[in-house]
């Protein structure tokens, strides 16, 4: 369920979301579009992304701008960010959402695998920010929201390269917040718990595992992608204008 709250200051804002074509990212794309923002999203999956843009245009009358790019290619990322700014004006809200939570064993990780994993899960967060910061400065400020994960906080055993990247995102968030604060650019992170995206259901959810996880939450419901929309809108909006360098844990109280 999309949040009912309306952030009037988000209407007309230029928003760029990475990995915005599926899962949590698709919910974020929809959430910002329903706030009246001008939304561009980067994704590598053309069919799913175009289907999302078509559906949202039919439902809202507004179309999100799909930008096809592989975030491992920094030049392509920069070009996509430039296109978003050309079409919608300087990006003043950046949501670094894209990630790939592939499981891996310690003994199987090669140097090449490690570099590839970081190139998806950490490196684009910095270079996307680098690409939009000049426009944010010219616009008088902005908000950067980096999606991390509670996986490293709960000592998840099955993806050490991924959890290293997700911990790194918090360090990056704090460093960028300190640097960009004088330019009125806020930088925060969101750490989701176990969110029931289709990918999670297809690959890792079993009834027993899910029931045990929900039982360990304070709020005894499955978390859905839409549950991340409200917190992200809050961090993007003027409602959080003095909030920066923080990590907002959204996990139904599991921690």
C-alpha positions as CSV (number, residue, x, y, z in Angstrom):
1,X,0.0,0.0,0.0
2,X,1.4,3.4,-1.0
3,X,1.7,5.9,1.9
4,X,-1.2,8.3,2.2
5,X,0.9,11.3,3.3
6,X,1.5,14.0,0.7
7,X,4.8,15.9,0.7
8,X,3.9,19.0,-1.2
9,X,7.5,20.0,-1.7
10,X,8.2,16.9,-3.7
11,X,5.8,17.9,-6.5
12,X,7.8,18.9,-9.5
13,X,11.1,17.8,-8.0
14,X,13.6,16.0,-10.3
15,X,14.2,12.5,-8.8
16,X,16.7,9.9,-10.0
17,X,16.4,6.3,-8.8
18,X,18.9,3.5,-9.5
19,X,17.5,0.0,-9.9
20,X,14.0,1.5,-10.2
21,X,12.4,-1.1,-12.4
22,X,11.7,-3.9,-10.0
23,X,11.4,-4.8,-6.3
24,X,11.8,-2.0,-3.8
25,X,13.0,0.2,-6.6
26,X,9.8,-0.1,-8.6
27,X,7.8,0.8,-5.4
28,X,10.0,3.9,-5.0
29,X,9.5,4.9,-8.6
30,X,5.7,4.6,-8.1
31,X,5.8,6.4,-4.8
32,X,7.7,9.5,-6.1
33,X,5.6,9.6,-9.2
34,X,2.4,9.6,-7.1
35,X,3.8,12.6,-5.2
36,X,3.9,14.6,-8.5
37,X,7.7,14.4,-8.8
38,X,9.4,14.1,-12.2
39,X,10.9,10.7,-11.9
40,X,13.7,9.1,-13.9
41,X,15.0,5.6,-13.1
42,X,18.0,3.6,-14.2
43,X,17.7,-0.1,-14.7
44,X,19.3,-2.9,-16.8
45,X,16.0,-4.8,-17.4
46,X,14.3,-3.2,-20.4
47,X,11.1,-5.3,-20.6
48,X,10.2,-5.0,-16.9
49,X,11.1,-1.3,-16.7
50,X,9.0,-0.4,-19.8
51,X,6.1,-2.4,-18.4
52,X,6.4,-0.5,-15.1
53,X,6.5,2.9,-16.9
54,X,3.4,1.9,-19.0
55,X,1.4,0.8,-16.0
56,X,2.2,3.9,-14.0
57,X,1.3,6.2,-16.9
58,X,-2.0,4.5,-17.3
59,X,-2.7,4.7,-13.5
60,X,-1.4,8.2,-12.8
61,X,-1.3,10.1,-16.2
62,X,2.4,10.7,-15.6
63,X,5.3,8.7,-17.1
64,X,8.5,7.9,-15.4
65,X,11.6,8.2,-17.6
66,X,13.3,4.8,-18.0
67,X,17.0,5.0,-18.6
68,X,18.6,1.8,-19.6
69,X,22.1,1.5,-18.2
70,X,24.4,-1.0,-16.6
71,X,25.6,0.6,-13.3
72,X,28.9,-1.2,-13.6
73,X,29.6,1.1,-16.6
74,X,30.3,4.4,-14.9
75,X,30.3,6.3,-18.2
76,X,26.8,4.9,-18.9
77,X,25.7,5.9,-15.4
78,X,27.0,9.4,-15.9
79,X,25.2,9.7,-19.3
80,X,21.9,8.5,-17.7
81,X,22.2,11.0,-14.9
82,X,22.8,13.8,-17.5
83,X,19.8,12.7,-19.5
84,X,17.6,12.8,-16.4
85,X,18.8,16.4,-15.7
86,X,18.3,17.4,-19.3
87,X,14.7,16.1,-19.3
88,X,13.6,17.0,-15.8
89,X,15.9,19.7,-14.6
90,X,18.8,19.3,-12.1
91,X,18.3,16.2,-10.0
92,X,17.6,17.3,-6.4
93,X,16.7,13.8,-5.1
94,X,19.0,10.9,-5.7
95,X,18.0,7.4,-4.5
96,X,20.8,4.9,-4.7
97,X,18.7,1.7,-4.5
98,X,20.3,-0.8,-7.0
99,X,21.8,-3.9,-5.5
100,X,22.5,-7.6,-6.2
101,X,22.3,-9.8,-3.2
102,X,23.8,-13.0,-4.7
103,X,24.9,-15.6,-2.2
104,X,28.5,-16.8,-2.3
105,X,30.9,-19.0,-0.3
106,X,34.1,-17.6,1.0
107,X,36.2,-20.3,-0.9
108,X,34.5,-19.5,-4.2
109,X,35.2,-15.8,-4.2
110,X,37.8,-14.7,-6.8
111,X,39.4,-11.3,-7.2
112,X,37.2,-10.8,-10.3
113,X,34.0,-11.8,-8.4
114,X,34.8,-9.4,-5.6
115,X,35.4,-6.5,-7.9
116,X,32.2,-7.3,-9.9
117,X,30.2,-7.5,-6.7
118,X,31.5,-4.1,-5.4
119,X,31.0,-2.6,-8.8
120,X,27.2,-3.3,-8.4
121,X,26.7,-2.9,-4.7
122,X,28.9,0.0,-3.6
123,X,30.8,1.8,-6.4
124,X,27.7,3.2,-8.2
125,X,26.5,4.9,-5.1
126,X,29.5,7.2,-5.1
127,X,29.6,7.9,-8.8
128,X,25.8,8.6,-9.0
129,X,26.2,11.1,-6.2
130,X,29.2,12.6,-8.0
131,X,27.2,13.0,-11.2
132,X,24.3,14.9,-9.6
133,X,26.0,17.0,-6.9
134,X,26.9,19.9,-9.2
135,X,23.2,20.3,-10.2
136,X,22.2,20.0,-6.5
137,X,24.6,22.8,-5.6
138,X,23.3,25.0,-8.4
139,X,19.7,24.3,-7.2
140,X,20.6,25.3,-3.6
141,X,20.5,21.8,-2.1
142,X,19.2,18.3,-2.4
143,X,18.8,14.9,-0.8
144,X,20.8,11.8,-1.4
145,X,19.3,8.5,0.0
146,X,21.5,5.4,-0.1
147,X,20.0,2.0,0.4
148,X,22.0,-0.2,2.6
149,X,20.8,-3.4,4.4
150,X,20.4,-4.9,7.8
151,X,22.2,-8.0,6.5
152,X,25.6,-6.9,7.8
153,X,24.0,-5.9,11.1
154,X,22.7,-9.4,11.7
155,X,25.9,-11.1,10.7
156,X,24.4,-12.7,7.6
157,X,26.7,-15.6,6.8
158,X,26.1,-16.3,3.1
159,X,27.3,-13.2,1.2
160,X,30.4,-11.5,2.7
161,X,31.2,-9.3,-0.3
162,X,27.6,-8.0,-0.3
163,X,27.6,-7.3,3.4
164,X,31.0,-5.6,3.1
165,X,29.5,-3.3,0.4
166,X,26.4,-2.6,2.5
167,X,28.5,-1.6,5.5
168,X,30.6,0.6,3.2
169,X,27.5,2.4,2.1
170,X,27.0,3.7,5.7
171,X,30.6,5.0,5.7
172,X,30.1,6.6,2.3
173,X,26.8,8.2,3.5
174,X,28.5,9.8,6.5
175,X,31.5,11.0,4.6
176,X,29.3,12.6,1.9
177,X,27.0,14.2,4.5
178,X,30.0,15.8,6.1
179,X,31.4,17.1,2.8
180,X,28.1,18.2,1.2
181,X,26.3,19.6,4.3
182,X,27.6,23.2,3.7
183,X,25.9,23.1,0.3
184,X,22.6,22.2,1.9
185,X,22.8,18.6,0.5
186,X,21.6,16.0,3.0
187,X,22.8,12.4,2.7
188,X,21.1,9.6,4.6
189,X,20.8,5.8,4.4
190,X,17.9,3.4,4.7
191,X,18.6,-0.1,5.9
192,X,15.7,-2.4,5.0
193,X,15.1,-5.7,6.8
194,X,13.8,-8.7,4.9
195,X,11.4,-7.3,2.3
196,X,9.3,-9.7,0.3
197,X,10.2,-8.8,-3.2
198,X,9.5,-11.3,-6.0
199,X,13.2,-12.1,-6.1
200,X,13.3,-13.0,-2.4
201,X,10.2,-15.2,-2.8
202,X,11.6,-17.0,-5.9
203,X,15.1,-17.7,-4.5
204,X,15.2,-17.8,-0.7
205,X,11.8,-17.7,1.0
206,X,10.5,-20.8,2.6
207,X,7.4,-20.9,4.8
208,X,9.4,-22.0,7.8
209,X,12.2,-19.4,7.4
210,X,9.7,-16.6,6.8
211,X,7.6,-17.5,9.8
212,X,10.6,-17.6,12.1
213,X,11.8,-14.2,10.8
214,X,8.4,-12.5,11.2
215,X,8.1,-14.0,14.7
216,X,11.4,-12.2,15.6
217,X,10.0,-8.8,14.4
218,X,8.2,-6.5,16.8
219,X,5.6,-6.0,14.1
220,X,4.4,-9.4,13.1
221,X,3.7,-8.8,9.4
222,X,5.7,-9.6,6.3
223,X,7.5,-6.5,5.0
224,X,6.5,-5.4,1.5
225,X,8.4,-3.1,-1.0
226,X,5.8,-0.4,-0.4
227,X,6.8,-0.2,3.2
228,X,10.1,1.5,2.2
229,X,8.3,4.2,0.2
230,X,7.2,6.4,3.2
231,X,10.6,6.5,4.9
232,X,12.3,7.4,1.6
233,X,9.8,10.1,0.8
234,X,10.4,11.5,4.3
235,X,14.1,11.6,3.8
236,X,13.7,13.3,0.4
237,X,11.3,15.9,1.6
238,X,11.6,19.1,3.7
239,X,10.0,17.2,6.6
240,X,13.6,15.9,7.3
241,X,15.4,19.1,6.5
242,X,17.8,19.0,9.5
243,X,18.3,15.3,9.3
244,X,21.6,14.1,7.7
245,X,24.4,11.5,8.1
246,X,21.8,9.1,9.6
247,X,20.8,5.5,8.9
248,X,17.1,4.7,9.2
249,X,16.5,1.0,10.0
250,X,13.2,-0.1,8.5
251,X,12.9,-3.8,9.6
252,X,9.6,-4.0,11.6
253,X,11.7,-4.1,14.8
254,X,13.8,-7.2,14.0
255,X,16.9,-5.5,15.4
